[in-house]
Amino acid sequence: MNKRIVVDPITRIEGHLRIEVDTNEAGGIESAYSSGTMVRGIELILRDRDPRDAWAFAQRICGVCTLVHGIASVRAVENALSITIPKNAQLIRNLMIGAQHIHDHVMHFYHLHALDWVDVVSALNADPKATSELAQSISSYAKSSPGYFADMQKKLKGFVESGQLGIFAQGPWGHPEYKLPAEANLMAVSHYLEALAWQRDVVKLHAIFGGKNPHPNFLVGGAPTSISTNESGATSLNMAGLNEVRRIIGHMQEFVNQVYLPDTLAIASFYKDWFARGEGLGNFMTFGDFPAEGLDDPSSYMVPAGVILNRDLSKIHPVDLNDPEQIQEFVDHSWYDYEGAKDGLHPYDGQTNLNYTGPKAPYKNLHMEESYSWIKSPRWRGHAMEVGPLARILVMYANGHEPTVDLANSALKQLDLPLTAMFSTMGRTAARTLESKIVADQMSTWFNNLMANIKAGDLSVQNKEKWDPSTWPKEARGVGFMEAPRGSLAHWVVIKDKKISNYQAVVPSTWNAGPRDAGGQPGAYEAALMDRHVLHDPKQPLEIQRTIHSFDPCLACAVHVADPDGKELVQINIQ
């Protein structure tokens, strides 16, 4: 007899996520459903507004990676109005996006995902001296002494003895699927706490270039802050601020190289079985980003655009976001209604007509035959796609990007795994770490290029040539795309009579978390959960958490597990 397991809510980039799975008698997942349970609505709010202001509203789509929606929005308007930004502005945007990637990936690994693999309570049994020896065997990080780990263990012990685990409360500690030795757990928990302090420093880069974090400022046509070579320039970015950016980049690189990367490889070595489950679709897509010159020169992108179908890295299919035959959104199993259209719509023609037909009673089970999500189902030429760090690493690897090829081969060799192991839950997690190192290393080049331009006398960061609406055409449309930490992101805007007439954002979690389409084709979350998962304990579905977290959704503090009758079985605090 099949058993329905409900995990609800899991908050994510667009609000809250509900996961339901059907398991067989052996605990194997036979079917999975991904349901977004909250309306975004920003697209409706943007109608009839000045397109130059769109970014400030679009950023509020997400409270975590706020920068990326600002970037996609200004790029969409720039594309519609044929605005080219100065080289310095492009370098500044690269640096801000790069910082967002590294910050997001590190915080996700330690504070949202690592504790799916790390048993916090087990760390109390660790020997600090042995932990120090372990840490020093994999990294030269300065904070690796027996005294450092003893202090961290004492702090953790204080949480436990007080009866208040705080941020570590309600975890499934002691679950038999945890495989790390106590010393590895203590090392990881210590770095968890270390990352909390680290992130307070790295977000300063956004404040320097964009005035604040979260929700930094942007400008259609360039960067919001002018550059001054005057050390005392208080209203612009001066050399003191630029030197601070240099220091922050170094701090990012140190943590990624000496903590994040070694920790990922060490943890992955104990969970090599998770390199063989959780793939699902086998289709991967990138829109491309980090141009060396400008967006109009795709050959200069560090991350190229492309599609991989059925794991075939020998052929990269081109992506055209303006082609209605390539990009479509379907609503067959979503709580939306298309007027005058039975099939999928390209985002330029997209509609946001709410049509909730879901259950009135709590915990009523989802069914594939019905609508069951506030997320649409985007498709590329009819194919469900996975987007994110794994897609980027695979496309870069297939294109022969040397740093990616060398780093991926080195990591796989260390783990004694083939390249095909990357098509998995743990491969997705490892790809995020590899990408962090690649981006962190590249940030030095972007910064050095920016400084070279400034020293050569080029201080230009803004192009306001077409800021006057009287110069705009009566109607214009454009798409702004980028590679956000969670995957390929694009905003489509239609401008009529100097106002926004239609605005559609297809975010990474729409691609990954969307429901089935008319043909029953599952989304990436759903397909991944149906790929060789067996639940050891339905009341503690750690296996579901591991795979869903590997996509890096934005999660809530508390997740409830319920049986089909609505009875709560257990509360899980997702860390």
C-alpha positions as CSV (number, residue, x, y, z in Angstrom):
1,M,0.0,0.0,0.0
2,N,1.4,3.4,-1.0
3,K,1.9,6.0,1.8
4,R,1.6,9.7,1.2
5,I,4.2,11.9,2.9
6,V,3.6,15.6,3.1
7,V,6.3,18.2,3.9
8,D,4.8,21.6,4.3
9,P,5.8,24.4,4.3
10,I,9.2,24.8,2.7
11,T,9.7,28.5,2.0
12,R,11.6,29.3,-1.2
13,I,12.4,32.1,-3.6
14,E,8.8,32.8,-4.4
15,G,7.3,32.1,-1.0
16,H,6.4,28.7,0.4
17,L,6.9,25.2,-1.1
18,R,5.0,22.1,-0.3
19,I,6.4,18.7,-1.2
20,E,4.3,15.5,-1.3
21,V,5.6,12.0,-2.2
22,D,4.0,8.6,-2.5
23,T,6.1,5.8,-1.2
24,N,5.9,2.0,-1.6
25,E,6.1,-0.6,1.1
26,A,9.9,-0.5,1.0
27,G,9.9,3.3,1.5
28,G,10.9,4.0,-2.1
29,I,9.5,7.3,-3.6
30,E,7.3,6.4,-6.6
31,S,5.8,9.8,-7.3
32,A,6.5,13.4,-6.1
33,Y,4.6,16.7,-6.3
34,S,6.1,20.2,-5.9
35,S,3.6,22.9,-5.0
36,G,4.3,26.6,-4.6
37,T,1.6,27.7,-2.1
38,M,2.0,31.5,-2.2
39,V,1.3,34.1,-5.0
40,R,4.2,36.3,-6.0
41,G,2.1,39.1,-7.7
42,I,5.0,41.5,-8.4
43,E,4.3,41.2,-12.2
44,L,0.8,42.7,-11.6
45,I,2.2,45.5,-9.4
46,L,4.6,46.5,-12.2
47,R,2.0,47.3,-14.8
48,D,1.6,50.9,-15.8
49,R,4.8,52.0,-14.0
50,D,7.9,53.8,-15.4
51,P,10.2,51.1,-16.7
52,R,13.2,52.9,-15.2
53,D,11.8,52.2,-11.8
54,A,11.0,48.6,-12.4
55,W,14.1,47.2,-10.7
56,A,13.2,48.6,-7.3
57,F,9.9,46.7,-7.4
58,A,11.3,43.6,-9.1
59,Q,13.9,43.2,-6.4
60,R,11.1,42.5,-3.9
61,I,10.4,39.2,-5.7
62,C,12.9,37.7,-3.3
63,G,14.3,38.8,0.1
64,V,17.4,36.7,-0.2
65,C,19.0,37.2,-3.6
66,T,17.6,40.7,-4.1
67,L,20.4,41.9,-6.3
68,V,19.7,39.4,-9.1
69,H,16.2,40.6,-9.8
70,G,17.5,44.2,-9.9
71,I,20.1,43.2,-12.5
72,A,17.7,41.3,-14.6
73,S,15.2,44.2,-14.5
74,V,17.6,46.9,-15.6
75,R,19.0,44.6,-18.3
76,A,15.4,44.0,-19.6
77,V,14.8,47.8,-19.9
78,E,18.2,48.4,-21.4
79,N,17.6,45.7,-24.0
80,A,14.2,47.1,-24.9
81,L,15.6,50.7,-25.3
82,S,18.9,49.6,-26.9
83,I,21.0,51.1,-24.1
84,T,24.7,50.1,-23.9
85,I,26.3,50.5,-20.5
86,P,30.0,51.6,-20.0
87,K,32.7,48.9,-19.5
88,N,33.2,50.0,-15.9
89,A,29.5,49.5,-15.1
90,Q,29.7,46.0,-16.6
91,L,32.7,45.2,-14.4
92,I,31.0,46.6,-11.3
93,R,27.9,44.5,-12.1
94,N,30.1,41.4,-12.6
95,L,31.7,42.0,-9.2
96,M,28.3,42.5,-7.5
97,I,26.8,39.4,-9.1
98,G,30.0,37.4,-8.3
99,A,29.8,38.5,-4.7
100,Q,26.1,37.4,-4.6
101,H,27.1,34.0,-5.9
102,I,29.8,33.4,-3.3
103,H,27.8,34.8,-0.4
104,D,24.7,32.8,-1.3
105,H,26.6,29.5,-2.0
106,V,28.5,29.7,1.3
107,M,25.5,30.6,3.4
108,H,23.4,27.9,1.7
109,F,26.0,25.2,2.2
110,Y,26.6,25.9,5.9
111,H,23.3,27.2,7.1
112,L,20.7,25.6,4.9
113,H,22.2,22.4,3.5
114,A,25.3,21.1,5.3
115,L,23.2,20.1,8.4
116,D,21.4,17.6,6.2
117,W,24.8,15.8,6.3
118,V,26.2,16.9,9.6
119,D,24.9,15.6,13.0
120,V,25.3,18.6,15.3
121,V,24.8,16.6,18.6
122,S,27.4,14.1,17.5
123,A,30.0,16.9,17.6
124,L,29.8,16.8,21.4
125,N,31.6,13.4,21.4
126,A,34.4,14.6,19.2
127,D,38.1,14.9,20.4
128,P,39.2,18.5,19.7
129,K,42.8,17.3,19.1
130,A,41.7,14.8,16.6
131,T,39.4,17.4,15.0
132,S,42.4,19.7,14.7
133,E,44.4,17.0,13.0
134,L,41.6,16.3,10.6
135,A,41.2,20.0,9.7
136,Q,44.9,20.5,9.2
137,S,45.1,17.5,7.0
138,I,42.7,19.0,4.5
139,S,43.4,22.7,4.7
140,S,45.9,25.4,5.8
141,Y,43.1,27.5,7.4
142,A,44.5,29.3,10.4
143,K,41.7,28.5,12.8
144,S,42.4,24.8,13.2
145,S,44.0,24.4,16.6
146,P,42.8,22.0,19.3
147,G,42.0,25.0,21.4
148,Y,39.8,26.6,18.7
149,F,37.7,23.4,18.3
150,A,37.6,22.9,22.1
151,D,36.1,26.4,22.4
152,M,33.6,25.7,19.7
153,Q,32.6,22.4,21.3
154,K,32.2,24.2,24.7
155,K,29.9,26.7,23.1
156,L,27.8,23.9,21.5
157,K,27.7,22.1,24.8
158,G,26.4,25.2,26.5
159,F,23.5,25.2,24.0
160,V,22.6,21.6,24.8
161,E,22.9,21.8,28.6
162,S,20.7,24.9,28.7
163,G,18.1,23.0,26.9
164,Q,18.1,25.6,24.1
165,L,19.9,24.4,21.0
166,G,18.8,27.7,19.3
167,I,19.6,27.6,15.7
168,F,20.3,23.8,16.0
169,A,17.0,22.9,17.6
170,Q,14.5,20.3,16.2
171,G,17.0,18.7,13.9
172,P,16.9,15.0,13.1
173,W,20.0,14.4,15.2
174,G,20.9,10.7,15.5
175,H,19.2,9.7,12.3
176,P,21.0,6.6,11.0
177,E,21.6,8.2,7.6
178,Y,24.2,10.5,9.2
179,K,27.6,9.0,8.4
180,L,30.2,11.6,9.4
181,P,32.6,10.8,12.4
182,A,32.2,13.0,15.4
183,E,35.4,15.0,14.6
184,A,34.1,15.8,11.1
185,N,30.8,16.9,12.6
186,L,32.6,19.2,15.1
187,M,34.7,20.7,12.3
188,A,31.7,21.4,10.1
189,V,29.6,22.9,13.0
190,S,32.6,25.2,13.9
191,H,32.7,26.4,10.3
192,Y,29.0,26.9,10.4
193,L,29.5,29.4,13.2
194,E,32.5,30.9,11.4
195,A,30.5,31.5,8.2
196,L,28.0,33.6,10.2
197,A,30.7,36.1,11.0
198,W,32.2,35.8,7.5
199,Q,29.0,36.8,5.7
200,R,28.7,40.1,7.7
201,D,31.9,41.2,6.0
202,V,31.4,40.1,2.4
203,V,28.0,41.8,2.0
204,K,29.8,45.2,2.4
205,L,30.8,44.9,-1.3
206,H,27.2,45.4,-2.3
207,A,26.9,48.4,0.1
208,I,30.1,50.0,-1.4
209,F,28.9,49.7,-5.0
210,G,25.1,49.8,-4.5
211,G,24.6,51.8,-1.3
212,K,23.2,49.1,0.9
213,N,22.5,45.4,1.3
214,P,19.9,43.9,1.0
215,H,18.2,45.5,-2.0
216,P,21.2,47.5,-3.3
217,N,20.5,50.4,-5.7
218,F,20.7,50.1,-9.5
219,L,20.4,52.4,-12.5
220,V,19.2,51.8,-16.0
221,G,22.2,52.6,-18.1
222,G,25.0,51.7,-15.7
223,A,26.0,51.7,-12.1
224,P,24.4,54.0,-9.4
225,T,27.6,55.3,-7.8
226,S,30.1,57.5,-9.6
227,I,33.8,57.0,-9.3
228,S,36.2,59.6,-7.8
229,T,40.0,59.5,-7.6
230,N,39.7,62.0,-4.7
231,E,40.4,60.1,-1.5
232,S,37.9,62.3,0.4
233,G,35.0,62.0,-2.1
234,A,32.1,61.3,0.2
235,T,29.4,61.2,-2.4
236,S,31.1,58.8,-4.8
237,L,33.2,55.6,-4.8
238,N,36.7,56.7,-4.0
239,M,40.0,54.8,-3.7
240,A,39.4,53.9,-0.1
241,G,36.2,52.2,-1.1
242,L,37.9,50.4,-3.9
243,N,40.7,49.2,-1.6
244,E,38.1,47.9,0.7
245,V,36.6,45.9,-2.2
246,R,40.0,44.4,-2.9
247,R,40.2,43.3,0.7
248,I,36.7,41.8,0.7
249,I,37.5,39.8,-2.5
250,G,40.6,38.4,-0.7
251,H,38.5,37.4,2.3
252,M,36.0,35.6,0.0
253,Q,38.8,33.7,-1.7
254,E,40.4,32.7,1.5
255,F,37.2,31.2,3.0
256,V,36.3,29.4,-0.2
257,N,39.7,27.9,-0.8
258,Q,40.6,27.1,2.8
259,V,37.2,26.2,4.3
260,Y,34.3,25.8,1.9
261,L,36.0,23.7,-0.8
262,P,37.9,21.3,1.7
263,D,34.7,20.9,3.8
264,T,32.6,20.0,0.7
265,L,35.1,17.4,-0.5
266,A,35.5,15.9,3.0
267,I,31.8,15.6,3.6
268,A,31.1,14.3,0.1
269,S,33.6,11.5,0.7
270,F,31.4,10.0,3.3
271,Y,28.2,10.2,1.2
272,K,29.4,8.9,-2.2
273,D,26.1,6.9,-2.5
274,W,24.4,10.3,-3.0
275,F,26.4,10.8,-6.2
276,A,24.1,8.1,-7.6
277,R,20.6,9.5,-6.9
278,G,18.6,12.6,-7.2
279,E,19.3,13.6,-10.8
280,G,15.9,13.3,-12.5
281,L,15.6,15.2,-15.7
282,G,19.1,15.0,-17.2
283,N,18.4,18.2,-19.1
284,F,20.3,21.4,-18.1
285,M,20.1,25.0,-19.3
286,T,22.0,28.2,-18.9
287,F,21.3,31.7,-20.2
288,G,24.9,32.9,-19.9
289,D,26.5,35.7,-17.8
290,F,29.6,37.5,-16.7
291,P,30.5,39.1,-20.0
292,A,34.1,40.4,-20.4
293,E,32.8,43.2,-22.7
294,G,29.0,43.5,-22.9
295,L,25.9,41.4,-23.1
296,D,25.9,42.0,-26.9
297,D,29.0,39.8,-27.1
298,P,28.1,36.3,-26.0
299,S,31.5,35.0,-27.0
300,S,32.9,37.0,-24.0
301,Y,30.7,35.3,-21.4
302,M,32.5,33.4,-18.7
303,V,29.3,31.3,-18.4
304,P,28.1,30.5,-21.9
305,A,24.4,30.0,-22.8
306,G,23.3,26.6,-23.8
307,V,21.2,23.5,-23.3
308,I,22.3,20.0,-22.6
309,L,19.7,17.3,-23.3
310,N,19.7,13.7,-21.9
311,R,23.2,14.1,-20.4
312,D,24.8,14.6,-23.8
313,L,27.7,17.0,-23.2
314,S,28.9,16.5,-26.8
315,K,26.2,18.8,-28.1
316,I,25.3,22.2,-26.7
317,H,22.0,23.6,-28.1
318,P,21.7,27.3,-28.5
319,V,19.2,29.4,-26.5
320,D,17.1,32.3,-27.8
321,L,15.0,33.9,-25.2
322,N,13.1,35.9,-27.8
323,D,12.0,32.8,-29.7
324,P,8.4,31.9,-28.8
325,E,9.1,28.3,-30.0
326,Q,11.8,27.9,-27.5
327,I,10.5,29.5,-24.3
328,Q,7.0,28.8,-23.1
329,E,5.1,28.7,-19.8
330,F,2.3,26.3,-19.3
331,V,-0.4,26.4,-16.6
332,D,-2.1,23.1,-17.0
333,H,-1.4,22.2,-13.4
334,S,-1.0,25.7,-12.0
335,W,-3.6,28.0,-10.4
336,Y,-3.6,30.4,-13.3
337,D,-5.9,30.8,-16.3
338,Y,-4.9,31.8,-19.8
339,E,-7.5,33.8,-21.7
340,G,-7.7,32.9,-25.4
341,A,-4.8,30.5,-25.2
342,K,-4.9,26.7,-24.7
343,D,-1.2,26.1,-25.0
344,G,1.9,27.6,-23.4
345,L,2.7,31.3,-23.8
346,H,6.0,33.1,-24.5
347,P,6.7,35.6,-21.6
348,Y,6.2,38.6,-23.9
349,D,2.6,37.4,-24.3
350,G,2.5,36.0,-20.8
351,Q,-0.6,36.4,-18.6
352,T,-0.9,36.5,-14.8
353,N,-4.5,35.6,-14.2
354,L,-5.0,34.1,-10.8
355,N,-7.4,31.1,-10.8
356,Y,-7.2,29.2,-7.5
357,T,-9.0,25.9,-7.7
358,G,-7.1,24.1,-4.9
359,P,-8.2,22.5,-1.7
360,K,-10.1,24.5,1.0
361,A,-9.2,22.1,3.8
362,P,-5.6,21.9,5.1
363,Y,-3.4,19.0,4.1
364,K,-5.7,17.7,1.3
365,N,-3.4,15.7,-0.9
366,L,-2.2,17.0,-4.3
367,H,-3.1,15.1,-7.4
368,M,-1.3,15.1,-10.8
369,E,-4.7,15.3,-12.6
370,E,-5.5,18.7,-10.9
371,S,-3.9,22.1,-10.6
372,Y,-1.7,22.1,-7.6
373,S,0.7,25.0,-7.6
374,W,1.1,28.8,-7.8
375,I,4.2,28.1,-10.0
376,K,3.9,27.8,-13.7
377,S,5.6,25.1,-15.8
378,P,8.3,26.7,-18.1
379,R,9.7,24.6,-20.9
380,W,12.5,24.9,-23.5
381,R,11.2,23.5,-26.8
382,G,8.8,21.4,-24.7
383,H,11.5,20.0,-22.4
384,A,11.6,20.4,-18.6
385,M,15.0,21.8,-17.7
386,E,17.2,22.0,-14.6
387,V,18.9,25.3,-14.0
388,G,21.5,26.3,-11.4
389,P,25.2,25.7,-10.5
390,L,25.2,22.1,-11.8
391,A,23.9,23.3,-15.2
392,R,26.5,26.0,-15.3
393,I,29.4,23.7,-14.4
394,L,28.3,21.2,-17.0
395,V,27.9,23.7,-19.8
396,M,31.2,25.3,-18.9
397,Y,32.9,21.9,-18.8
398,A,31.4,20.9,-22.2
399,N,32.6,24.2,-23.7
400,G,36.2,23.5,-22.5
401,H,36.5,26.3,-19.9
402,E,39.9,25.3,-18.5
403,P,39.4,26.4,-14.9
404,T,36.2,24.4,-14.7
405,V,37.6,21.4,-16.4
406,D,40.7,21.3,-14.2
407,L,38.8,21.9,-11.0
408,A,36.0,19.4,-11.7
409,N,38.5,16.7,-12.8
410,S,40.6,17.3,-9.7
411,A,37.7,17.0,-7.3
412,L,36.3,13.9,-9.0
413,K,39.8,12.3,-9.0
414,Q,40.1,13.0,-5.2
415,L,36.7,11.4,-4.7
416,D,37.5,8.5,-7.2
417,L,34.3,9.2,-9.2
418,P,33.5,9.6,-12.9
419,L,32.1,12.8,-14.4
420,T,28.6,11.2,-14.6
421,A,28.6,11.3,-10.7
422,M,27.9,15.0,-11.1
423,F,24.3,14.2,-12.3
424,S,23.1,13.7,-8.7
425,T,22.0,15.3,-5.4
426,M,25.6,15.4,-4.1
427,G,26.9,16.5,-7.6
428,R,24.6,19.4,-7.4
429,T,26.0,20.4,-4.0
430,A,29.6,19.9,-5.2
431,A,29.0,22.0,-8.3
432,R,27.9,24.9,-6.2
433,T,31.2,24.8,-4.3
434,L,33.3,24.4,-7.5
435,E,31.5,27.4,-9.0
436,S,32.3,29.5,-5.9
437,K,36.0,29.0,-6.4
438,I,35.8,29.7,-10.1
439,V,33.9,32.9,-9.6
440,A,36.0,34.0,-6.6
441,D,39.2,33.6,-8.7
442,Q,37.7,35.5,-11.6
443,M,36.7,38.4,-9.3
444,S,40.3,39.5,-9.0
445,T,40.5,39.8,-12.8
446,W,37.4,41.9,-12.9
447,F,38.6,44.1,-10.1
448,N,42.0,44.6,-11.7
449,N,40.4,45.5,-15.0
450,L,38.3,48.1,-13.3
451,M,41.3,49.6,-11.6
452,A,43.3,49.6,-14.8
453,N,40.4,51.6,-16.5
454,I,40.3,54.1,-13.6
455,K,44.1,54.6,-13.7
456,A,43.9,55.2,-17.4
457,G,41.4,58.0,-16.8
458,D,38.2,56.2,-17.6
459,L,35.7,57.0,-14.8
460,S,32.5,56.5,-16.8
461,V,29.9,54.3,-15.1
462,Q,26.6,55.7,-16.6
463,N,25.0,56.1,-19.9
464,K,21.9,58.4,-19.7
465,E,21.6,59.1,-23.4
466,K,18.2,57.5,-23.6
467,W,16.8,58.4,-20.2
468,D,14.5,61.0,-21.7
469,P,11.2,59.1,-22.5
470,S,10.5,61.4,-25.4
471,T,13.3,59.5,-27.3
472,W,11.6,56.2,-26.8
473,P,9.6,54.3,-29.4
474,K,5.9,54.0,-29.0
475,E,6.3,50.3,-28.2
476,A,9.4,48.4,-27.2
477,R,10.1,45.0,-25.7
478,G,13.2,43.5,-24.2
479,V,14.5,40.6,-22.1
480,G,17.0,40.9,-19.3
481,F,18.8,37.7,-18.3
482,M,21.5,36.6,-16.0
483,E,22.8,33.6,-14.0
484,A,21.5,34.0,-10.5
485,P,23.0,31.7,-7.7
486,R,20.0,29.4,-8.0
487,G,20.0,29.3,-11.8
488,S,19.0,31.0,-15.0
489,L,16.8,34.1,-14.5
490,A,15.1,36.3,-17.0
491,H,12.7,39.2,-17.0
492,W,10.6,40.1,-20.0
493,V,9.2,43.7,-20.3
494,V,6.8,45.2,-22.9
495,I,6.8,49.0,-22.9
496,K,3.9,50.9,-24.5
497,D,3.4,54.7,-24.4
498,K,6.4,55.0,-22.0
499,K,4.8,52.7,-19.4
500,I,5.1,49.0,-18.6
501,S,2.2,47.1,-20.3
502,N,3.4,43.6,-19.4
503,Y,6.1,42.2,-17.2
504,Q,6.9,38.6,-16.7
505,A,9.7,37.1,-14.6
506,V,10.6,33.4,-14.9
507,V,12.9,32.7,-12.0
508,P,15.2,29.7,-11.4
509,S,12.8,28.1,-8.9
510,T,10.1,28.3,-11.5
511,W,12.2,26.1,-13.8
512,N,13.2,23.8,-11.0
513,A,10.1,23.7,-8.8
514,G,7.3,23.9,-11.3
515,P,4.6,21.3,-11.5
516,R,3.9,18.8,-14.3
517,D,2.8,20.0,-17.7
518,A,-0.1,18.8,-19.9
519,G,1.9,15.8,-20.9
520,G,2.6,14.8,-17.3
521,Q,6.3,15.7,-17.6
522,P,7.5,16.5,-14.1
523,G,9.6,19.5,-13.0
524,A,13.1,19.2,-11.8
525,Y,12.3,18.8,-8.1
526,E,9.7,16.2,-8.8
527,A,11.9,14.2,-11.1
528,A,14.9,14.3,-8.8
529,L,12.9,13.0,-5.8
530,M,11.7,10.1,-8.0
531,D,15.3,9.1,-8.8
532,R,16.4,6.3,-6.5
533,H,15.1,7.6,-3.2
534,V,14.2,5.4,-0.3
535,L,13.0,6.9,3.0
536,H,14.5,5.3,6.1
537,D,11.9,6.9,8.4
538,P,8.8,8.6,7.0
539,K,8.6,10.7,10.2
540,Q,12.1,12.0,9.5
541,P,12.3,12.3,5.7
542,L,15.9,13.4,5.7
543,E,16.3,12.1,2.2
544,I,13.6,14.5,0.8
545,Q,15.4,17.4,2.5
546,R,18.8,16.5,1.1
547,T,17.6,16.5,-2.6
548,I,15.3,19.5,-2.3
549,H,18.0,21.5,-0.5
550,S,20.5,20.6,-3.2
551,F,18.6,23.0,-5.5
552,D,19.0,25.8,-2.9
553,P,15.4,26.8,-2.4
554,C,14.8,29.5,0.3
555,L,13.6,27.5,3.3
556,A,11.4,28.3,6.3
557,C,12.5,27.7,9.8
558,A,9.9,25.0,10.6
559,V,8.7,22.2,8.4
560,H,5.8,20.1,9.3
561,V,5.3,16.5,8.3
562,A,1.7,15.3,8.1
563,D,-0.1,12.0,7.3
564,P,-2.8,11.9,4.6
565,D,-5.5,12.6,7.3
566,G,-3.8,15.8,8.4
567,K,-2.4,14.5,11.6
568,E,1.0,16.1,12.3
569,L,3.7,13.4,12.8
570,V,6.7,15.5,13.7
571,Q,8.1,19.0,13.4
572,I,11.4,19.3,11.6
573,N,13.5,22.5,12.0
574,I,15.3,22.7,8.7
575,Q,18.8,24.1,9.2
